[in-house]
Amino acid sequence: FKGWLHCDGHSAYDTYAKVNLAVMLLGCWMHCRRKFHDVAKSIKTEGLAHKAIKKIAKLYRIEDEIKQK
């Protein structure tokens, strides 16, 4: 396989991409957002993780608008 591989953060994909240099890994926003959410939960003050979650939410809204058109 050559090309882009849309996947979650499972380490097996990293291993596959290391031995198959023709593959470009693309992560999913849901898995990325979850990491920021975990950090935001552990912090009392509004920080970068909170800002990242808000930006991702904006991307989800844009995607929804596009799907409706």
Secondary structure, DSSP 8 states (H G I E B T S, - for coil): --EEEEE-S-HHHHHHHHH-TTEEEEE-HHHHHHHHHHHHHH-SS--HHHHHHHHHHHHHHHHHHHHH-
